[in-house]
Amino acid sequence: MRKSLVPIVLLLSLSGCVQTQATMLDASTSARPPVDPDLVRIYRTPASVACAYDEVAIVHAQGSSASTNENQMLTAARRRAGRIGANGVIIDNINEPSAGARVAGAIFGVAPSRRGEMLAIYVHDPCRTPTPTGAD
């Protein structure tokens, strides 16, 4: 029985875990209903959001650099943003550990953290879906 748990524990530890937290920017935005994470769009810059939007929260994400990647960071940020009623996330930064931090982590047996900070936004509906190019 004990031997059968080892692969499960190993798999879970390698699957990566990203922790997120949200710092609300406006108490009135906490009344928004949740949004399906698959509907939360990722934007690289504020200029890439072609519509008016409200700033909802700053989303902080953190995970081990050994067991997470940027995609997992963004997926976790989309989930957190959706839970607080945001339908968009603007990437502020994702910091990768420096080479020195990676070497120190290898020496001490601890993986350094990958950290990200994003802005959860609510994009207003009239602009939510862009018009396809060439449409009348």
N, C-alpha and C positions, 0 to 999 in steps of 0.2 A: 504494500500500500504506500509506504513512504517513498519508494523508488518511483512510483507513478506520479507523485507530486513534483518531483524535481524538474521534469521538462516543462510543466505548467508554470512553475515559479520562474524558471529561466526565460521562458517565452514572454511572460508579463514584464519582467525586468528589462528585456531588450526591446519591447514594443514602444518605449518612450512615453514620457508623461510630461505634458506641458501644463503648468499651473497658470491660471489667469486671475486677475482681479480688475475691477472697474472702479474708477473714481468718477462719480457723477459730477457733472459740471453745473447742472441746474436741477433743483429738486422737482420742478414741475414736469420734467421729462420722464420721471419714474412712473408716470401713469400710462405710458405707451404699452400696448399689448405686445407680447413676444412675437418675433419674426422667425420664420423657418430659416435656420442657418444656410441652407442652400440658396436662399433668396438674398442673402447679405452679399453685396458686391464689394470687391477689393479695389481700391484706387491707389495709385502710386503717389500722387501729389494732389493737393487741394485744387490745382488748376485743371486736373483731369475730371473733376466733378462738374459737369456742364450745367447743373441745375442749382437752384437755391437749396440750402440744407441747414439744419440745426445741429449744433455740436451737442452731443449727448453725454459722452464720457471719455475719459482717457483709459484705454485698456492696456494693462501691463501683462506681459507674458514672459515666462521663464521656464527653461528646460535644460536638461543636461546636454551638452554638446556631443556627447558620445552616443546618445540614444534618441536625439530629436533632430529635425531638420527644419528649414524655413517653411516648408509646406505644412508641417504639423503646427508650427507657431501660428501661421495664418488661419488654419482650420480652427484652432482653439480660440483665436480672436474672433472669428466669425460666429462661433457658438456663443461666446460671452456677449458679443454685441447683439445677437438675436434675442438672447434672454432678457436684455434690458430695453428691447424695442427699437434698436437701431437697424437700419437696412443697408448700411454702408460702413466701410472701415477705410480710413486713409492711413497708409503706412507712414509713420514718422521715422522710425529707425529700428533695425534689428542688428544688435551688436554681437558679433562673433568673438569668442575668446581670442586673445592675442597668442602668438607663438609661445611667448614666455609662460603664459597661464596654462597652455596645453602641456608644456614640458613639466612645469611644476605639478600639474595634475597627474601626469604619468609617474612622476617620482613618488608622489604621496598616495597614489591610487585613488584619486578623486577627480572625476571629470568636471571641468569648469562649466559654468552656465552660459547658455545662449540667452540673451535678453532682448525683448522687443517692446516697443511702445507704439501704440496706434491710437488714432482718434476715431471713436465710434460716432457716426453721424446718422441723422434721419434725413434722407433725400425726399423732397416733396414730390407727390405723385404726378403732376403734369409732366415732369421731365424724367420720370423713373425709367421709361423704356424709350431709348433713342429711336428716331425714325430711320428705317433702312435707307441706305444710299440709293438714289434713283426713284424713290417712291413719290407719287403725286400728292 
